[in-house]
Amino acid sequence: MIEIERKFLVTSNAFKEEAFSKNRIKQGYLSAVPERTVRVRIKGNKAFLTIKGASSESGMSRFEWEKEVLINEAESLLLLCEKGIIDKTRYEVKVGEHTYEVDEFYGENEGLIMAEIELKSETEIFEKPLWLGQEVTRDSRYYNAYLSKNSFINW
């Protein structure tokens, strides 16, 4: 139940041609404090409730628990969420042995494109595609919970 991931900015739209999957995501936060986040997400035709713990010192690891819920339940829960619903399209791109999740944000976070890769360990080696830019794993401004309250267009 420990999630290990690294985050990067994306420098071009080349990933779109390489994507094998694409889903619109709408998500909100019932709690968005750094020690614990409780997220409601509708991704395509599925919905999830996710609880995440505080990040490790490296910013790469944290506790994560996720449960699928009914879409109508998620829609009701979204109405209870804190201000700042995240709207984005997620592209999945296979690179080597890993899959990158590349999020293109809309609305108040328009212009931000970010890639995440989940790893088995913090020291795992992985292939970096040409469109991968600066690493932002340790920068909490790039957490979706932060973006929901502090829009990218206002930075």
Contacts in CASP RR format, 6 or more apart in sequence:
PFRMAT RR
TARGET T0000
AUTHOR 0000-0000-0000
METHOD contacts of the structure
MODEL  1
MIEIERKFLVTSNAFKEEAFSKNRIKQGYLSAVPERTVRVRIKGNKAFLT
IKGASSESGMSRFEWEKEVLINEAESLLLLCEKGIIDKTRYEVKVGEHTY
EVDEFYGENEGLIMAEIELKSETEIFEKPLWLGQEVTRDSRYYNAYLSKN
SFINW
1 63 0 8 1.000
1 64 0 8 1.000
1 65 0 8 1.000
2 61 0 8 1.000
2 62 0 8 1.000
2 63 0 8 1.000
2 64 0 8 1.000
3 52 0 8 1.000
3 61 0 8 1.000
3 62 0 8 1.000
3 63 0 8 1.000
3 64 0 8 1.000
3 118 0 8 1.000
4 60 0 8 1.000
4 61 0 8 1.000
4 118 0 8 1.000
4 119 0 8 1.000
4 120 0 8 1.000
4 121 0 8 1.000
4 122 0 8 1.000
4 124 0 8 1.000
5 60 0 8 1.000
5 116 0 8 1.000
5 117 0 8 1.000
5 118 0 8 1.000
5 119 0 8 1.000
5 137 0 8 1.000
6 60 0 8 1.000
6 116 0 8 1.000
6 117 0 8 1.000
6 119 0 8 1.000
6 135 0 8 1.000
6 137 0 8 1.000
7 114 0 8 1.000
7 115 0 8 1.000
7 116 0 8 1.000
7 135 0 8 1.000
7 136 0 8 1.000
7 137 0 8 1.000
7 142 0 8 1.000
8 114 0 8 1.000
8 115 0 8 1.000
8 116 0 8 1.000
8 117 0 8 1.000
8 132 0 8 1.000
8 133 0 8 1.000
8 134 0 8 1.000
8 135 0 8 1.000
8 136 0 8 1.000
8 137 0 8 1.000
9 113 0 8 1.000
9 114 0 8 1.000
9 115 0 8 1.000
9 133 0 8 1.000
9 134 0 8 1.000
9 136 0 8 1.000
10 102 0 8 1.000
10 113 0 8 1.000
10 114 0 8 1.000
10 115 0 8 1.000
10 131 0 8 1.000
10 132 0 8 1.000
10 133 0 8 1.000
11 131 0 8 1.000
11 132 0 8 1.000
11 133 0 8 1.000
12 130 0 8 1.000
12 131 0 8 1.000
13 113 0 8 1.000
13 131 0 8 1.000
14 129 0 8 1.000
14 130 0 8 1.000
14 131 0 8 1.000
15 91 0 8 1.000
15 93 0 8 1.000
15 100 0 8 1.000
15 102 0 8 1.000
15 115 0 8 1.000
15 129 0 8 1.000
15 131 0 8 1.000
16 91 0 8 1.000
18 93 0 8 1.000
18 94 0 8 1.000
18 95 0 8 1.000
18 129 0 8 1.000
19 91 0 8 1.000
19 92 0 8 1.000
19 93 0 8 1.000
19 102 0 8 1.000
20 92 0 8 1.000
20 93 0 8 1.000
20 94 0 8 1.000
21 90 0 8 1.000
21 91 0 8 1.000
21 92 0 8 1.000
22 89 0 8 1.000
22 90 0 8 1.000
22 91 0 8 1.000
22 92 0 8 1.000
23 43 0 8 1.000
23 44 0 8 1.000
23 89 0 8 1.000
23 90 0 8 1.000
24 43 0 8 1.000
24 44 0 8 1.000
24 87 0 8 1.000
24 88 0 8 1.000
24 89 0 8 1.000
24 90 0 8 1.000
25 41 0 8 1.000
25 42 0 8 1.000
25 43 0 8 1.000
25 44 0 8 1.000
25 86 0 8 1.000
25 87 0 8 1.000
25 88 0 8 1.000
25 89 0 8 1.000
25 90 0 8 1.000
25 103 0 8 1.000
26 41 0 8 1.000
26 42 0 8 1.000
26 78 0 8 1.000
26 85 0 8 1.000
26 86 0 8 1.000
26 87 0 8 1.000
27 39 0 8 1.000
27 40 0 8 1.000
27 41 0 8 1.000
27 42 0 8 1.000
27 85 0 8 1.000
27 86 0 8 1.000
27 144 0 8 1.000
28 39 0 8 1.000
28 40 0 8 1.000
28 41 0 8 1.000
28 78 0 8 1.000
28 81 0 8 1.000
28 82 0 8 1.000
28 84 0 8 1.000
28 85 0 8 1.000
28 86 0 8 1.000
28 148 0 8 1.000
29 37 0 8 1.000
29 38 0 8 1.000
29 39 0 8 1.000
29 40 0 8 1.000
29 81 0 8 1.000
29 82 0 8 1.000
29 84 0 8 1.000
29 145 0 8 1.000
29 148 0 8 1.000
30 38 0 8 1.000
30 39 0 8 1.000
30 40 0 8 1.000
30 77 0 8 1.000
30 80 0 8 1.000
30 81 0 8 1.000
30 82 0 8 1.000
31 37 0 8 1.000
31 38 0 8 1.000
31 82 0 8 1.000
32 82 0 8 1.000
32 145 0 8 1.000
32 146 0 8 1.000
32 148 0 8 1.000
32 149 0 8 1.000
34 54 0 8 1.000
34 55 0 8 1.000
34 140 0 8 1.000
34 145 0 8 1.000
35 53 0 8 1.000
35 54 0 8 1.000
36 51 0 8 1.000
36 52 0 8 1.000
36 53 0 8 1.000
36 54 0 8 1.000
37 50 0 8 1.000
37 51 0 8 1.000
37 52 0 8 1.000
37 53 0 8 1.000
37 145 0 8 1.000
38 49 0 8 1.000
38 50 0 8 1.000
38 51 0 8 1.000
39 48 0 8 1.000
39 49 0 8 1.000
39 50 0 8 1.000
39 51 0 8 1.000
39 52 0 8 1.000
39 144 0 8 1.000
39 145 0 8 1.000
40 47 0 8 1.000
40 48 0 8 1.000
40 49 0 8 1.000
40 74 0 8 1.000
40 77 0 8 1.000
40 78 0 8 1.000
40 81 0 8 1.000
41 47 0 8 1.000
41 48 0 8 1.000
41 49 0 8 1.000
41 50 0 8 1.000
41 74 0 8 1.000
42 71 0 8 1.000
42 74 0 8 1.000
42 75 0 8 1.000
42 78 0 8 1.000
43 90 0 8 1.000
45 71 0 8 1.000
46 68 0 8 1.000
46 71 0 8 1.000
47 68 0 8 1.000
47 69 0 8 1.000
47 70 0 8 1.000
47 71 0 8 1.000
47 73 0 8 1.000
47 74 0 8 1.000
47 75 0 8 1.000
48 66 0 8 1.000
48 67 0 8 1.000
48 68 0 8 1.000
48 69 0 8 1.000
48 74 0 8 1.000
49 66 0 8 1.000
49 67 0 8 1.000
49 69 0 8 1.000
49 74 0 8 1.000
49 77 0 8 1.000
50 64 0 8 1.000
50 65 0 8 1.000
50 66 0 8 1.000
50 67 0 8 1.000
51 63 0 8 1.000
51 64 0 8 1.000
51 65 0 8 1.000
51 66 0 8 1.000
52 62 0 8 1.000
52 63 0 8 1.000
52 64 0 8 1.000
52 65 0 8 1.000
53 62 0 8 1.000
53 63 0 8 1.000
53 64 0 8 1.000
54 62 0 8 1.000
55 61 0 8 1.000
55 62 0 8 1.000
55 140 0 8 1.000
56 62 0 8 1.000
58 122 0 8 1.000
58 137 0 8 1.000
58 138 0 8 1.000
59 137 0 8 1.000
59 138 0 8 1.000
60 119 0 8 1.000
60 122 0 8 1.000
60 137 0 8 1.000
61 122 0 8 1.000
69 77 0 8 1.000
78 85 0 8 1.000
82 148 0 8 1.000
82 149 0 8 1.000
83 148 0 8 1.000
83 149 0 8 1.000
84 108 0 8 1.000
84 148 0 8 1.000
84 149 0 8 1.000
85 148 0 8 1.000
86 105 0 8 1.000
86 109 0 8 1.000
86 144 0 8 1.000
86 147 0 8 1.000
86 148 0 8 1.000
87 105 0 8 1.000
87 106 0 8 1.000
87 107 0 8 1.000
87 109 0 8 1.000
88 103 0 8 1.000
88 104 0 8 1.000
88 105 0 8 1.000
88 106 0 8 1.000
88 109 0 8 1.000
89 103 0 8 1.000
89 104 0 8 1.000
89 106 0 8 1.000
90 101 0 8 1.000
90 102 0 8 1.000
90 103 0 8 1.000
91 101 0 8 1.000
91 102 0 8 1.000
91 103 0 8 1.000
91 104 0 8 1.000
92 99 0 8 1.000
92 100 0 8 1.000
92 101 0 8 1.000
92 102 0 8 1.000
93 99 0 8 1.000
93 100 0 8 1.000
93 102 0 8 1.000
93 115 0 8 1.000
93 129 0 8 1.000
94 100 0 8 1.000
95 126 0 8 1.000
95 127 0 8 1.000
95 128 0 8 1.000
95 129 0 8 1.000
96 126 0 8 1.000
96 127 0 8 1.000
97 126 0 8 1.000
97 127 0 8 1.000
98 117 0 8 1.000
98 118 0 8 1.000
98 119 0 8 1.000
98 126 0 8 1.000
98 127 0 8 1.000
99 117 0 8 1.000
99 118 0 8 1.000
100 115 0 8 1.000
100 116 0 8 1.000
100 117 0 8 1.000
100 129 0 8 1.000
100 132 0 8 1.000
101 115 0 8 1.000
101 116 0 8 1.000
101 117 0 8 1.000
102 113 0 8 1.000
102 114 0 8 1.000
102 115 0 8 1.000
103 112 0 8 1.000
103 113 0 8 1.000
103 114 0 8 1.000
103 115 0 8 1.000
103 116 0 8 1.000
104 111 0 8 1.000
104 112 0 8 1.000
104 113 0 8 1.000
105 111 0 8 1.000
105 112 0 8 1.000
105 113 0 8 1.000
105 114 0 8 1.000
105 147 0 8 1.000
105 152 0 8 1.000
107 151 0 8 1.000
107 153 0 8 1.000
108 151 0 8 1.000
108 152 0 8 1.000
108 153 0 8 1.000
108 154 0 8 1.000
109 147 0 8 1.000
109 151 0 8 1.000
109 152 0 8 1.000
109 153 0 8 1.000
110 152 0 8 1.000
110 153 0 8 1.000
111 152 0 8 1.000
111 153 0 8 1.000
112 147 0 8 1.000
112 152 0 8 1.000
114 136 0 8 1.000
114 142 0 8 1.000
115 132 0 8 1.000
117 126 0 8 1.000
119 126 0 8 1.000
136 142 0 8 1.000
140 146 0 8 1.000
141 147 0 8 1.000
141 150 0 8 1.000
141 155 0 8 1.000
END
